[in-house]
Amino acid sequence: MKKQPKALSIVLVFIVASVGLWILSSDSTKKQKTPPIVVQKIVKEESLNTLTLTEETEARLGIKIEPIIQKKVQRTRLYSGEIITPVGSLGVVTAPFGGILKAPKGGVPKSGDSVTKGQIIFKLMPLLTAEARATAAVLQIDADMQVQNATTQFEATKAAAERARKMFANGVGAKRLVEESQAAFDTASKTLEAAKARQKLQEESLNQGSGAPILITSPEDGVLRKVLGAQGQNVQPGAALFEIGNLATAWVRVPLPMGDLGDIARDKQAQIGSLSARADRLTQVVTPVVAPPFANPQLLTVDLLYVLHTTSEEVIPGQRIGVQLPLSDNDESLVIPSSAVVFDALGGSWVYEQIAPLTYSRQRVTLSYIIGGDAILTNAPEAGAKVVSAGAQALFGAETGTMK
C-alpha cells in the first residue's frame, strides 16, 4: 500500500512529458508550414495582355500604324545664349567741345529707342573761355554794324523801288527800272534778315556764356544702347554722349562649357527660341560666325558666335534666349513618332506592336530623347516592326482599365 503514491508520481511525470513534446511538435509543424515571406504571383512581360480589336473599334479609336525606321538623326542640345551687337556695328558719339547739353524738341531719346540717321539726340551749347568771350564781344560789335548797314541799304532800296513804281505808273519811267529796283530791295531785305539773325545769336552767346548750339545727331539708323548724357549736364570735350548699334544683323553669343566643345558641330546652323526648349517656340535659324575664339578661364567656358539676321524690334542686346546647338554625332537610330510612346505609372515607356491584323501586343522600349515629333529609341522591336502611332494611349487605357 505504501508503493502506490510513487507509481502515481511516475504516471503524472510521463503525462506531463508527453504533453510538452506534443506542444513542441505542434509549434515546430506550424513554423514549417508558414513561410517567412509571402510572394504574390509575378506577371512577366512576355505574358502581358494582347489586345484584339474589332474593325469597328479600331476605326472608332482612329488607330494608325507606322513602321519603326532606322535613320540618321541630328541631335541637339539646349544652351543659354545672349543677343549682342556685332563687332564694328556699335558706335560711340562724343562731345566735340565742352559745354552744356540741351534736349531737342520732343526730349532726349531713351536707351532702347530706335533712331534714324540725322536725328537730333542733343543740342550742345559750347562754353566760352575768357578769350572766347573777348572775341565774341568784338564779333557782337561787328554784327551790330552789319545790321545798321543792312538797315540803311534796306531803306534806300525800298525808297528807290517805290519811286520807280510811281514813275512807271505816271508813264515817265521804264519797266526795267521797276524790276531792277525791286530786285535790289529783295536782296537788301534778305541781307537785313540774315544780319539780324547773326546779331541775335551773337547776343545770346555773349549773354549765356556759350557759343552757337551744335546739333549732336545720330550717325546712322540703329538702336540706342546707352544714353550717357542728360539735359543740363556740363560735359568735357571728348565725353561720351550715347552709344548706337545697328541691329539689322545681330550676333548670338553662347558660353559653352569647355567639356562640351567637342560634342558640338560648330560648322552647322543652330536654332534660337525660348529657354523652355519647346519645339514650337523655336523662332529662327542662326549661322556660325567665323571669328577668333574666346575663352573665359574663370568660368571654364568657350564662346560660340552665330549670326542672326533680323529686322524685329523685339531683339534687344543683352536679351537671354535658348539656343539649340547641333551635336556632332549623327549615328543611325530607331525612330518612331513620339505619339506612339505611352508611359506607365512608374515612368516606363511602351509601344503597341501589331502582331496580326486587329491584334496588338504591348512592348517595352527605352526612349533616349525626342527631336521635334520623332522619338529616338533603344531596346525596341527591330526596324520594320509596325507600331500604333495614333490611338496608343486609348489602347493603354483600355488595357489598364483607366478608360472604358
Order of alpha helices (4+ residues) and beta strands (2+ residues): alpha-beta-alpha-beta-beta-beta-beta-beta-beta-beta-alpha-alpha-beta-beta-beta-beta-beta-beta-beta-beta-beta-beta-beta-beta-beta-beta-beta-beta-alpha
